[in-house]
Amino acid sequence: MNPSTLLKTSILATIVAAICCFTPALVILLGAVGLATWTGYLDMILIPALVLFIGLTIYAFMQHDKALKS
């Protein structure tokens, strides 16, 4: 995969995960579609997803930086 594309995608995924973690956007969305009972399990999924995407962003940045130096 192109390092530039990987970096852009991982940054976007990190931003989306952060928005869902730190704002009630996902809670409001789930409540609107009738899946409010799932809100109790969001922390078990969103926090690890955020950590994973931050790690992926760091990896993508290192790959992008290495590609620029070559």
Backbone as JSON, one array per atom type, in Angstrom:
{
  "sequence": "MNPSTLLKTSILATIVAAICCFTPALVILLGAVGLATWTGYLDMILIPALVLFIGLTIYAFMQHDKALKS",
  "N": [[0.85, -1.17, 0.0], [0.45, 2.24, -0.67], [2.42, 4.53, 1.13], [1.54, 7.16, 1.62], [-1.23, 7.06, 1.2], [-1.92, 5.22, 3.17], [-1.25, 6.7, 5.45], [-3.06, 8.88, 5.29], [-5.52, 7.52, 5.45], [-5.31, 6.27, 7.97], [-5.15, 8.47, 9.67], [-7.67, 9.61, 9.26], [-9.3, 7.52, 10.23], [-8.5, 7.51, 12.91], [-9.42, 10.02, 13.74], [-12.2, 9.7, 13.42], [-12.68, 7.62, 15.27], [-11.9, 8.93, 17.61], [-13.8, 10.98, 17.75], [-16.11, 9.47, 18.15], [-15.46, 8.36, 20.6], [-15.16, 10.47, 22.45], [-17.33, 12.15, 22.27], [-20.93, 12.33, 22.42], [-21.86, 11.34, 20.0], [-22.14, 8.77, 18.79], [-23.78, 7.54, 20.65], [-26.13, 9.02, 20.46], [-26.77, 8.46, 17.78], [-27.14, 5.64, 17.87], [-29.29, 5.56, 19.66], [-31.22, 6.84, 18.14], [-31.79, 5.04, 16.12], [-32.84, 2.96, 17.49], [-31.18, 1.21, 18.91], [-30.26, 1.54, 21.5], [-29.54, -0.03, 23.65], [-27.05, -1.05, 23.16], [-25.22, 0.84, 23.91], [-23.96, 0.52, 26.33], [-21.86, -1.16, 25.9], [-20.03, 0.18, 24.39], [-17.6, 1.32, 25.31], [-15.91, -0.85, 25.59], [-15.24, -1.42, 23.02], [-14.63, 0.96, 21.6], [-12.44, 2.3, 22.91], [-10.19, 0.43, 22.68], [-10.17, 0.4, 19.86], [-9.52, 3.04, 19.27], [-6.92, 3.18, 20.36], [-5.68, 1.28, 18.72], [-5.92, 2.53, 16.17], [-4.43, 4.85, 16.62], [-1.9, 3.73, 16.97], [-1.61, 2.62, 14.4], [-1.54, 4.97, 12.91], [0.87, 6.09, 13.81], [2.65, 4.13, 12.86], [2.14, 4.38, 10.08], [2.99, 7.0, 9.68], [5.73, 6.72, 10.17], [6.44, 5.0, 8.06], [5.78, 6.63, 5.89], [7.53, 8.74, 6.28], [9.96, 7.37, 5.95], [9.73, 6.67, 3.25], [9.84, 9.15, 2.07], [12.46, 9.91, 2.59], [13.88, 8.18, 1.03]],
  "CA": [[0.0, 0.0, 0.0], [1.16, 3.5, -0.74], [2.53, 5.11, 2.48], [0.75, 8.37, 1.72], [-2.62, 6.64, 1.34], [-2.04, 4.61, 4.5], [-1.23, 7.78, 6.44], [-4.33, 9.63, 5.21], [-6.59, 6.65, 5.93], [-5.18, 6.05, 9.41], [-5.49, 9.72, 10.35], [-9.12, 9.72, 9.2], [-9.87, 6.53, 11.15], [-8.23, 7.98, 14.28], [-10.32, 11.14, 14.02], [-13.55, 9.16, 13.58], [-12.72, 6.9, 16.54], [-11.84, 9.92, 18.69], [-15.11, 11.65, 17.83], [-17.07, 8.54, 18.76], [-15.08, 8.11, 22.0], [-15.22, 11.63, 23.33], [-18.59, 12.88, 22.12], [-22.06, 11.4, 22.44], [-22.38, 11.18, 18.64], [-22.55, 7.39, 18.57], [-24.9, 7.26, 21.56], [-27.31, 9.64, 19.84], [-27.08, 7.7, 16.57], [-27.72, 4.34, 18.26], [-30.61, 5.81, 20.24], [-32.16, 7.24, 17.09], [-32.19, 3.88, 15.32], [-33.43, 1.96, 18.37], [-30.18, 0.29, 19.42], [-29.69, 2.2, 22.67], [-29.01, -1.01, 24.61], [-25.64, -1.32, 22.83], [-24.36, 1.91, 24.39], [-23.2, 0.06, 27.49], [-20.69, -1.91, 25.44], [-19.21, 1.0, 23.5], [-16.26, 1.53, 25.85], [-15.09, -2.04, 25.36], [-14.85, -1.46, 21.61], [-14.09, 2.23, 21.1], [-11.12, 2.61, 23.46], [-9.17, -0.35, 21.97], [-10.11, 0.83, 18.46], [-8.76, 4.29, 19.23], [-5.51, 2.85, 20.57], [-5.22, 0.61, 17.5], [-5.78, 3.5, 15.09], [-3.29, 5.73, 16.93], [-0.72, 2.94, 16.63], [-1.53, 2.54, 12.95], [-1.13, 6.29, 12.43], [2.31, 6.22, 14.08], [3.33, 3.26, 11.9], [2.02, 4.97, 8.75], [3.85, 8.18, 9.63], [7.13, 6.26, 10.05], [6.6, 4.5, 6.69], [5.72, 7.79, 5.0], [8.79, 9.46, 6.46], [11.0, 6.56, 5.34], [9.55, 6.76, 1.81], [10.3, 10.47, 1.63], [13.92, 9.97, 2.68], [14.48, 7.33, -0.01]],
  "C": [[0.89, 1.24, 0.0], [1.22, 4.14, 0.65], [1.69, 6.38, 2.66], [-0.73, 8.05, 1.92], [-2.87, 6.03, 2.72], [-2.07, 5.69, 5.58], [-2.55, 8.54, 6.45], [-5.48, 8.8, 5.78], [-6.52, 6.46, 7.44], [-5.49, 7.31, 10.2], [-7.01, 9.9, 10.37], [-9.79, 8.75, 10.17], [-9.66, 6.93, 12.61], [-9.17, 9.11, 14.66], [-11.74, 10.63, 14.25], [-13.68, 8.42, 14.92], [-12.69, 7.87, 17.73], [-13.17, 10.65, 18.86], [-16.13, 10.74, 18.5], [-16.74, 8.27, 20.23], [-15.42, 9.28, 22.91], [-16.46, 12.49, 23.18], [-19.73, 11.88, 22.14], [-22.65, 11.15, 21.05], [-22.9, 9.77, 18.39], [-23.73, 7.01, 19.46], [-26.19, 7.83, 20.98], [-27.74, 8.86, 18.6], [-27.72, 6.35, 16.91], [-29.1, 4.5, 18.88], [-31.65, 6.15, 19.19], [-32.64, 6.04, 16.27], [-32.71, 2.73, 16.19], [-32.46, 0.93, 18.92], [-29.49, 0.85, 20.66], [-29.13, 1.21, 23.69], [-27.54, -1.33, 24.34], [-24.7, -0.27, 23.4], [-23.52, 1.51, 25.6], [-21.92, -0.67, 27.11], [-19.74, -1.09, 24.57], [-17.78, 1.18, 24.0], [-15.35, 0.34, 25.59], [-14.6, -2.13, 23.92], [-14.14, -0.19, 21.18], [-12.7, 2.55, 21.64], [-10.03, 1.76, 22.8], [-9.05, 0.04, 20.49], [-9.32, 2.13, 18.34], [-7.27, 4.04, 19.41], [-4.93, 2.18, 19.33], [-4.99, 1.61, 16.37], [-4.66, 4.5, 15.37], [-1.99, 5.01, 16.61], [-0.53, 2.82, 15.13], [-1.09, 3.87, 12.34], [0.36, 6.5, 12.65], [3.1, 5.37, 13.1], [3.3, 3.87, 10.49], [2.9, 6.21, 8.61], [5.32, 7.77, 9.47], [7.39, 5.74, 8.63], [6.62, 5.64, 5.68], [7.03, 8.57, 5.08], [9.96, 8.69, 5.82], [10.93, 6.64, 3.81], [10.03, 8.11, 1.28], [11.81, 10.6, 1.65], [14.59, 9.15, 1.58], [14.51, 7.99, -1.35]]
}
